[in-house]
Amino acid sequence: MFHKSNEKEVDITSLNSVIRTGNKILSIGYFMTIVALVLLGTYLIKEWKILGFIKELLIIISPVFIGFIIAWLFDPLVTKLQNRRIPRIVGCIFVYLLIIGGMIAISYLFIPTLVSQVKDFVVAAPGIFEELTNFTLHIIQKIDPGELINTAELKETIMSYTTEYGLAIVSDLPKYVLNIGKGIVSGGLNVVLGLMVGFYLLYDLDKVNNSIKHVIPAKWVEGYNDLTGRINTSLRSYVQGVLIIMFLVFITQSIGLTLAGMEAPIIFALFCAVTDIIPYFGPYIGGIPAVIVGFTISPITGICVLISIIVVQLLENNFYQPLIMGHTMKLHPVTIMLGLLIFQHFFGIIGMVIATPVIACLKVFVIFLNEKLKLFGKKEETKEEQPVAKKETKTKAKKKA
């Protein structure tokens, strides 16, 4: 009797071990399948030139995209107002009054100063280029005491290229102005159309959501609500946090660069705030030009600009990010860096901007699929072991009996 119970214990334990090994093999197989599908998709996208088509399509439907982003961002506020028995149309009008009022206030406060500083920077650009050339040659002379590099010839080459570039700018200035004007008019028209589309989408967003639920099978509705809820919560908090941090970086960097005696501080502060969207690499992309231009003005100005950028980055890393963002994305730094490199390769600087939210959405989607389909197994393997444990306790009780 005792011998048979021991054989059953061994059989059940070995069976569980085989099941675990099989689950691990299946997980590896699923992972390899996903990697193969990603590689196949990347190859097809490259060979069929799908990215160019997507880019053109996004340019054409950019007003719809802008409107969807506006509706998606402000839908929670309108929904809260609706829950307080305020009609949805009134909530949409109130939100749009806030948006348009904010745009007018920003334009009134910053655009005249920005235009003035752009003019000043254009006037000071030749002197800055000359100082930058002298600064570069001075550094070369310091690191090349053996005079292996002909600095006079290098300076002449740099100056010739700078002169040619400056003459090209002057000769093509009307064309540049015309292109900039076209871009401003086109962009402004897209923004206006986007605001109009966004208003209608904001008013009917719940109806659009209900229409999607009617299209998909009824058994998927619960999963659809769960998945969209997770993605919306994670992504919306990320986008809102990024916009707030951009604004804070712009304000603090403008103050710091102004105190440092920088030429056109608002331009460089705006550039730092925009590039700050890119994780890890963004602060360096935005800060290096400001530091270089600061050193061309004077060593003291360059040092002050460098201190200003470091202080703002310390504020962002230690106060802005923890207080506003927290752990919204919950992504490993290596994952973010790999995503930045991959998206930069395919989409350029825009890819680096959208890499983190896209990867976060993919992570939420993969976790959701894993919970529903158990693709990668569960960490809670104790549930599989519970029946074994119950049988083992029963056999032990029989032995005692």
N, C-alpha and C positions, 0 to 999 in steps of 0.2 A: 504493500500500500504506500509506504513512505517512498519506495523507489520510484513508483509511477508518478507521484507528485513532484519529485525532483526533476524527472524527465520533462514534465510539463513546464516547470519553471525555466529550464534551459531552453526549451523550444520557443517559449514566448519571448524570452530575452533576445535570442538570436533573430527571431522574426522581426522584432522592433529595430534591431540593428540593421537588418537588410532593408527595412522600410526607410530608415533614416538615410542610408547610403543611396537608395533609389531616389529619394527626394532631392538629395544634393546633386546627383547626376542630372535629374530633370531641371533643377535650377540652373546648372551650368549650361545645359542644352538650350533653355529659354534665353539665357543671357547671350550665348553665342548667336542665336537666331536674331535677337534684337540688334546686335552689333552688325551682323551680315545685312539685315534690312537697312540699317542706317548707312552702311557703306554703299549698298546698291542704290539707295535713294540719292546719296551724294553724287555718285557717278552719273546717274540719269539726269540729275539737275544740271551738272556740268556739261554733259554731252548734248542735251536737248536745249541748253541755254534758257532754262526756265527762269533763272534769276532776272535776266534782262526783261523778260515778259512780265514777271511779277513787279519789277520796278516801274515799268511803264504803266501797268495797271494801277498801281498805288498812286502814281502821279495823277492819273485821270480821275480816280475816285477819291482823291485826297479830301474834298469837302465832306464826303460821307464818312470817311475815317475820322476827321476832326469832330464832326457832329456826334459820332458814336462815342468817342473818348469823353466829350463834354457830358453827354447823357449818362454814360457809365459812371463818371466821377461824382456827379451831383445827384444821382438817383437816390442814395440813402438820405440826403437832406430833404428832398422833396417827399420821400416816403414818410419820414418823421413828421413833417408838417401835415401830410395827409392823415396820419394816425391821430393827430390832434384836431381832426375834423375841419381842417382847412382844405378847400377844394384843390385838386391837383393842378388845375390850370393856374390858380392863384399862386400856388407854391412855385410853379415853373416861372411865372412872371417875376416873382420875388427873387429867385435865384439868378435870373438873367439880369435883373437890375443890379444885383451885386457884382456879377461878372463884368458887365459893361461899365459900371462905376469904377471898378478896380482897374480896368484897362485905361479908362480916361485919366484916372489919377496917376497911374504909372507913366503914361505918355506925357502928362503935364509936368511931372516932377523930374523925369530923367531924360526924355528925348531931346529937349533943347540943350541940356548940358552935354549929352552924348554927341550931338551934332557939332557943337562948338569944340569939343575935345578931339573929334575926328579931324576937323579942319586944322587945329593946332598940331596934331600929330603928323598930318600930311606936310605941313610947312617944315616941321622939325625933322622929317624923315631923312633928308640928305645928310644932315649933320650927324644923325644917329648912325646911319650906315658908315659914314667915315670914321666915327669914333669906334664903331664895332670892328671895322677893318684894322685900325691901329691897335685895338685891344687884342685881337686875334694874333696879329704879328708880334706883339709884345710877349704873349704867352708862348708862341713858337720859339722866340729867341731865348726865353728862359729855359725851355725844355730841350733846346738844341744848341748847347754851347759850342759844339764842334762845327757849327754853320754848315751842316749837311744840306739844309734847305736854303735856297736862294730867296731870302725874304723880300729883296727889292723886286725880283721878277714876280714873286707871288703877289706882292702888293699891286704891281702894275696889272696883273691878270684880274685880280679881284676888282680893282677900280674900273677896268675896261668893261667887265661884265656888269658892274653896278651902273656904269654910265649908259651902256646899251639898254639895260633893263629900264632905267629911268627915262631915256628917250622914247623907248617903246611905249611906256605908260603915258607919256605926254602926247605922243602922236595918236595913240589909240584911246585917249581920254574920252572923247565924245562917244565912241562906241561903248566904252565901259559904263559911262553915265547912262546911255540909252538902255543897255542891258540891265543895269541896276534898277532903272526906272521901271522897265518891263517886269523885272522880278518883284519889285515892291507892289506894283499894281496887281500882278497875277496873284502874289501871296495874299494881298489884302482882300482881293475878290474871293479867293479860296476860304479865307477866314470868315468873311461875311456869309458866304454860302454854308460854311460849316456851322456857324452859329444858327442859321435858319434851320438846317437839317437837324442839328442838335436839339433845338426847341421841340420839334415835332417828335423826335425819338424820345426825348425826356418825358414828354406827355404820354406817349404810347408805349413806353418801355415795358411796363407790366403786361400790356396786351401782346406785345411781341413775344415775351417770355411764355405767356399762356399758349400762343399759337404754336410755338416750338414743342411745348408739352403735348399738344393735341396731335402733332405729326408723328412723334416718336411713339413706340409701343408703350402700352400702359405699365408693363412690368419694369420699364426702364425709368419711369418718371421719378421714383424715389432716388435712384442712383444719380439721375441728372441733377436733381435738386441738391444732393449732397456734394457732387463734384463741383458744380457751378458756385455753390456757397463757399467751398474751400478756396477755389481759385479767386473769387471776388474778394474775399476777406484778405487773403495774402497779398494779392496784386494791388488792390486799391490802397491798402495801408502803405505798401511800398511806394507807389506813385505819389501819394499825398506827402509821405515823409521826405521823398527826394525833392519835391517842389519846395517844401518848407526849408530844407537844408540848403538848397540852391539860393534861396532868398537871403538866408542868414549869412552864408558865405559871401554873397555879393555885397551886403551891407558892411560886414566887418572888414572884408578885403578892401572895399572902397575907402573906408576910414584909415586903414593901415597904410595903403599906398599913398593916400593924400598926405598923411603925416610924414611919410618917408621922402616926400618931395618928388614923386614920380610924375613923368609926363603922361597926360591922359589917363589918370588912375581909374576912371569909370570903365574905360574900354578894357583894360587889363583885368579889372575886377569882374566884369561881365564874362570875359573869356575864361577866367578861373572858375566862376560859378557854373558855366555851361559844361566845361570839361570835367567838373567834379562829379557829373553823373556817372562817369566811367569809374568803376571800383579800382582801387590800387594804382592804376596808371594815370588816372585823370588829374590828380593834383600835380603830378610832375609835368604832364603835358601843358597844363595851364600856368604853372609857376615858372618854368624855365625861361620862356620869352621875357617875362617881366623882370626876372633877375638879370638877364643879359642886357636888356635895355637900361636897367638901373645902373649897372656897372659902366655902361658907355657914358652916362651922365656924369658920374663921379664915383669913386670907391665907397664913399660914405653912403651915397644914395643906394648903391648896390647892396651894401651890407644891411641897410635899413629895410630895403625891399625884401631881402632874404629873411630877415627876422620877422617881418610882417607876415610873410607866407607861412613860415614855420609856426608862428603863434596861431594863425587861423586854422592850420591843420591840427594843431594840438587841441584847439577848442572843438573842432569838428569830431575828432576821434574820441575825445574824453567827455564831451558834453552833448553836442548835437546828435551824434549817432546813437549813443545809449539812451538819451531821453526821448528822442523822436522816433527812431527806427527800432531800437531794441534788437531783437533777434527775429525780425520779420521774415526774412528769406530762409534762415536756417540752412545755409549752404556752406560747405567746407571751402576754405580759401583756395585750395588746389582746384576744386571743381569750377569755381568762378574764374580763375586764371585760364584754365583750359578752355572754358567757354568763350572767354574774351579773345583768345588766340584764334579759335576756330571761326567765330563769327566775324572777326576782323578780316580773316582771309577771304571770306565769301562776300561780306557786305561792307567792308571798310569801316570808317569811323561810326556810321550808323549802326553797324552790327555790334560794335563794342557798347553802344548805348542800350540796345535792346537785349543784349546777351543775358544779363542777370535775371530780369523778369521772365524771359522765355524759359530759361533753365529751371527757374522756380516753378513755373506752371507745369513743365514736363515732369518735375519731381513729384508734384501733387498728383498728376495724372497717373504716374507709375505706381505710387503708393496706393491710389484708389484701385487700380487694376489688381494689384497684389492682394489687397483686402478682399476683392470680389472673386478673383480667379485663383488666388494662392499660387502665383507664378513662381515666387522665390521662397515659398515655404513660410512658416510662422516661427517667430521666436518662442512662442508659448508652446513648446513641445511637451510640456508636462501633462497636457490634456491627453496626448497619446499614451503617456506612461501611466495615467491614472488607472485604467483597467488592469494593467499589469500589477500595479501596486495593490489593488483590491484583491486580485487572485493570490498574490504572494501572502497577504495577511490572512486570507482564508486558509491557505495550506499550512501556514505557521500555527493557526488556531487548531487545525486538525492534528498537527504533530503534538501540540501540547495536550490535546484531548487523548 
